[in-house]
Amino acid sequence: EKSVLDLGCGHGVPGITAIRGGAKLVGFQDLNIEVLKHVTIPNVLENVQEITFGKLQTVGAAVRFFSGDWRDNELANLLTAPTTRDSISERARTN
């Protein structure tokens, strides 16, 4: 069971690749929250869905999004804290 943290994620390509490769938990971090809202989250949603037999399915993974400096103690504590599994769509709605 792989867990991946994509620091300075921008478009989130390494994290998306990890999800598609079977990672069960992927964190996307960027300094700028606007990048997460307008670039990362839409790109993750667009690229982790598959059409199988005419039905749209989301690849199963828990995904978390973080904004701020990853060297900040508060963010570092959040990144290492235990997490519950969230669906991508649920996490995207809160951002």
Salt bridges, closest charged atoms under 4 A:
GLU34 OE1 - HIS38 NE2 2.99
GLU50 OE2 - ARG20 NH2 3.49
ASP69 OD2 - ARG71 NH2 3.10
ASP86 OD2 - ARG91 NH2 2.37
GLU90 OE2 - ARG93 NH2 3.67
